[in-house]
Amino acid sequence: MAKRRGFLDLFDGRPLVRGSRFRLGGVRARGIPAILCGAAAIVLAARTGAALNRGIVALPETIREVRLFWVALRGERRELAP
């Protein structure tokens, strides 16, 4: 006689833990550490994207400041006066 499966058996995490694997370069993990490494990678990617999104706003100002700094270093001071 086959074992009856209930609704709560759908939430059993053992097959998920057994099948979880994470490999990035020389770093390998299986089971719970693999799940934690995967979650950390997702959070890291999201935070990196948010930081790049915030930093892109300052890019035009940064480019303008770099250009003025370069002009000052070259000695062409007459271009700096308004």
C-alpha positions as CSV (number, residue, x, y, z in Angstrom):
1,M,0.0,0.0,0.0
2,A,1.4,3.4,-1.0
3,K,2.0,6.1,1.6
4,R,-0.6,8.9,1.4
5,R,0.8,12.3,0.8
6,G,-0.8,15.2,2.7
7,F,-0.9,18.9,1.9
8,L,1.9,19.6,4.4
9,D,4.2,17.2,2.6
10,L,4.5,19.8,-0.2
11,F,6.4,22.0,2.2
12,D,8.9,19.4,3.2
13,G,12.4,21.0,2.7
14,R,14.5,17.8,2.8
15,P,14.5,17.2,-1.0
16,L,15.4,20.8,-1.6
17,V,18.3,20.7,0.9
18,R,19.6,17.5,-0.6
19,G,19.5,18.8,-4.1
20,S,21.0,22.2,-3.4
21,R,24.5,22.8,-4.9
22,F,26.5,26.0,-5.3
23,R,29.7,26.4,-7.2
24,L,31.6,29.6,-8.0
25,G,35.1,29.2,-9.1
26,G,36.9,27.1,-6.5
27,V,34.1,27.5,-3.9
28,R,31.7,24.6,-3.6
29,A,28.9,24.1,-1.2
30,R,26.1,21.6,-0.7
31,G,22.9,21.6,1.3
32,I,22.1,24.5,3.7
33,P,25.4,26.3,3.0
34,A,24.6,26.3,-0.7
35,I,21.2,27.8,0.0
36,L,22.8,30.5,2.1
37,C,25.5,31.2,-0.5
38,G,22.8,31.5,-3.2
39,A,20.8,34.0,-1.1
40,A,23.9,36.0,-0.3
41,A,24.8,36.1,-4.1
42,I,21.3,37.4,-4.9
43,V,21.5,40.1,-2.1
44,L,25.0,41.1,-3.3
45,A,23.8,41.5,-6.9
46,A,20.8,43.5,-5.8
47,R,22.8,45.9,-3.7
48,T,25.5,46.3,-6.4
49,G,22.7,47.2,-8.9
50,A,21.3,49.7,-6.4
51,A,24.7,51.3,-5.8
52,L,25.3,51.6,-9.5
53,N,21.9,53.2,-10.0
54,R,22.6,55.8,-7.4
55,G,26.1,56.4,-8.7
56,I,25.0,57.0,-12.3
57,V,23.3,60.3,-11.2
58,A,26.7,61.8,-10.2
59,L,28.4,60.7,-13.4
60,P,28.0,63.9,-15.5
61,E,29.2,66.1,-12.6
62,T,32.2,63.8,-12.1
63,I,33.1,63.9,-15.8
64,R,32.9,67.7,-15.7
65,E,35.1,68.0,-12.6
66,V,37.7,65.6,-14.2
67,R,37.8,67.7,-17.3
68,L,38.3,70.9,-15.3
69,F,41.0,69.2,-13.3
70,W,42.8,68.1,-16.4
71,V,42.6,71.6,-17.9
72,A,44.1,72.9,-14.6
73,L,46.9,70.4,-14.7
74,R,47.8,71.3,-18.3
75,G,48.3,74.9,-17.4
76,E,45.6,76.4,-19.7
77,R,44.2,78.7,-17.0
78,R,42.5,81.1,-19.4
79,E,39.8,78.4,-20.1
80,L,38.9,78.3,-16.4
81,A,37.9,81.9,-16.2
82,P,34.2,82.6,-17.0
